[in-house]
Amino acid sequence: MIYLISDRFFFYDDQVNENLSKAEQWQEFAQEVCHLLRHSGNQTVLPFPFVQLQEWQAKTFTLHFCMPTVMLEKLDLPFDKRLAINKAPELFNVEYFFAVDALLCRRFK
């Protein structure tokens, strides 16, 4: 299936690997959304440092897309981040280590 994102971008179902878990698919989808919204051009012809920058931007976007800070602040997560990390994957349908990255990269109330 093809989804029209804007007049410039199309998103194909096959861009997200269906062999991945639902959590991994969700995270991969978020990363592709970032590339569609923020980046243009073909990465195969870009200088490697610029490709690295785009991938870092996409990863950062994905952390906030899949686990929005505004939602984290409103949740009654345990004060201890280790306990919060154990609860977050189930709440946001993300992988455990993704939740670790997302919670450790920012503070929440």
C-alpha positions as a Markdown table, in Angstrom:
| # | Residue | x | y | z |
|---|---|---|---|---|
| 1 | Met | 0.0 | 0.0 | 0.0 |
| 2 | Ile | 1.2 | 3.5 | -0.7 |
| 3 | Tyr | 0.4 | 6.5 | 1.6 |
| 4 | Leu | 0.6 | 10.1 | 0.3 |
| 5 | Ile | 2.3 | 12.1 | 3.1 |
| 6 | Ser | 2.5 | 15.3 | 1.1 |
| 7 | Asp | 2.7 | 16.4 | -2.5 |
| 8 | Arg | 6.5 | 15.5 | -2.4 |
| 9 | Phe | 6.6 | 12.3 | -0.4 |
| 10 | Phe | 5.1 | 8.8 | -0.6 |
| 11 | Phe | 5.4 | 6.2 | 2.1 |
| 12 | Tyr | 5.3 | 2.5 | 1.1 |
| 13 | Asp | 4.3 | -0.3 | 3.5 |
| 14 | Asp | 7.4 | -2.2 | 2.5 |
| 15 | Gln | 9.7 | 0.5 | 4.0 |
| 16 | Val | 8.9 | -1.0 | 7.4 |
| 17 | Asn | 10.2 | -4.6 | 7.8 |
| 18 | Glu | 7.2 | -6.8 | 8.6 |
| 19 | Asn | 9.5 | -9.4 | 10.1 |
| 20 | Leu | 10.2 | -7.2 | 13.1 |
| 21 | Ser | 8.2 | -7.1 | 16.3 |
| 22 | Lys | 5.4 | -4.6 | 16.5 |
| 23 | Ala | 7.5 | -2.4 | 18.8 |
| 24 | Glu | 10.4 | -2.5 | 16.3 |
| 25 | Gln | 8.0 | -1.7 | 13.4 |
| 26 | Trp | 6.6 | 1.3 | 15.4 |
| 27 | Gln | 10.2 | 2.6 | 16.0 |
| 28 | Glu | 11.2 | 2.1 | 12.4 |
| 29 | Phe | 8.1 | 3.8 | 11.2 |
| 30 | Ala | 8.8 | 6.8 | 13.4 |
| 31 | Gln | 12.4 | 7.0 | 12.0 |
| 32 | Glu | 11.0 | 7.0 | 8.4 |
| 33 | Val | 8.6 | 9.7 | 9.2 |
| 34 | Cys | 11.5 | 11.9 | 10.4 |
| 35 | His | 13.3 | 11.3 | 7.1 |
| 36 | Leu | 10.2 | 12.2 | 5.2 |
| 37 | Leu | 9.5 | 15.4 | 7.2 |
| 38 | Arg | 13.1 | 16.7 | 7.7 |
| 39 | His | 15.4 | 15.4 | 5.0 |
| 40 | Ser | 15.6 | 15.6 | 1.3 |
| 41 | Gly | 17.8 | 14.1 | -1.3 |
| 42 | Asn | 19.5 | 10.7 | -1.6 |
| 43 | Gln | 21.7 | 9.6 | 1.2 |
| 44 | Thr | 23.8 | 7.5 | -1.2 |
| 45 | Val | 25.3 | 10.6 | -2.7 |
| 46 | Leu | 25.7 | 12.7 | 0.5 |
| 47 | Pro | 29.0 | 13.0 | 2.4 |
| 48 | Phe | 29.2 | 10.4 | 5.2 |
| 49 | Pro | 29.2 | 13.0 | 8.0 |
| 50 | Phe | 26.0 | 14.4 | 6.7 |
| 51 | Val | 24.4 | 11.0 | 6.6 |
| 52 | Gln | 25.5 | 10.4 | 10.2 |
| 53 | Leu | 23.9 | 13.8 | 11.1 |
| 54 | Gln | 20.6 | 12.8 | 9.4 |
| 55 | Glu | 20.6 | 9.4 | 11.2 |
| 56 | Trp | 21.3 | 11.1 | 14.6 |
| 57 | Gln | 18.4 | 13.5 | 13.9 |
| 58 | Ala | 16.1 | 10.6 | 12.9 |
| 59 | Lys | 17.0 | 8.7 | 16.1 |
| 60 | Thr | 16.4 | 11.7 | 18.3 |
| 61 | Phe | 13.1 | 12.4 | 16.6 |
| 62 | Thr | 12.1 | 8.8 | 17.0 |
| 63 | Leu | 12.7 | 8.9 | 20.8 |
| 64 | His | 10.3 | 11.8 | 21.1 |
| 65 | Phe | 7.8 | 10.6 | 18.5 |
| 66 | Cys | 7.4 | 7.2 | 20.2 |
| 67 | Met | 7.5 | 8.4 | 23.8 |
| 68 | Pro | 6.4 | 12.1 | 23.8 |
| 69 | Thr | 7.7 | 14.1 | 26.7 |
| 70 | Val | 4.3 | 15.7 | 27.4 |
| 71 | Met | 2.9 | 12.2 | 27.9 |
| 72 | Leu | 5.8 | 11.1 | 30.1 |
| 73 | Glu | 5.2 | 14.1 | 32.3 |
| 74 | Lys | 1.5 | 13.3 | 32.8 |
| 75 | Leu | 2.0 | 9.6 | 33.6 |
| 76 | Asp | 2.4 | 8.4 | 37.1 |
| 77 | Leu | 5.7 | 6.7 | 36.4 |
| 78 | Pro | 7.9 | 5.6 | 39.4 |
| 79 | Phe | 10.4 | 8.2 | 40.5 |
| 80 | Asp | 13.2 | 5.7 | 40.2 |
| 81 | Lys | 14.1 | 5.6 | 36.5 |
| 82 | Arg | 15.0 | 1.9 | 36.6 |
| 83 | Leu | 11.4 | 1.1 | 37.7 |
| 84 | Ala | 10.0 | 3.6 | 35.1 |
| 85 | Ile | 12.1 | 2.0 | 32.4 |
| 86 | Asn | 10.5 | -1.4 | 33.2 |
| 87 | Lys | 7.0 | 0.1 | 32.9 |
| 88 | Ala | 7.5 | 2.3 | 29.8 |
| 89 | Pro | 7.9 | -0.4 | 27.0 |
| 90 | Glu | 4.5 | -1.8 | 27.8 |
| 91 | Leu | 2.9 | 1.7 | 27.9 |
| 92 | Phe | 4.4 | 3.0 | 24.7 |
| 93 | Asn | 4.8 | -0.3 | 22.7 |
| 94 | Val | 8.6 | 0.1 | 22.4 |
| 95 | Glu | 11.5 | -2.1 | 23.1 |
| 96 | Tyr | 13.2 | -2.2 | 26.5 |
| 97 | Phe | 16.5 | -0.6 | 25.3 |
| 98 | Phe | 14.6 | 2.0 | 23.3 |
| 99 | Ala | 12.8 | 3.0 | 26.5 |
| 100 | Val | 16.2 | 3.2 | 28.3 |
| 101 | Asp | 17.5 | 5.6 | 25.6 |
| 102 | Ala | 14.3 | 7.6 | 25.7 |
| 103 | Leu | 14.1 | 8.0 | 29.4 |
| 104 | Leu | 17.8 | 8.6 | 30.0 |
| 105 | Cys | 18.1 | 11.3 | 27.4 |
| 106 | Arg | 15.7 | 13.6 | 29.2 |
| 107 | Arg | 14.3 | 14.5 | 32.5 |
| 108 | Phe | 10.6 | 14.2 | 33.3 |
| 109 | Lys | 8.5 | 15.1 | 36.3 |
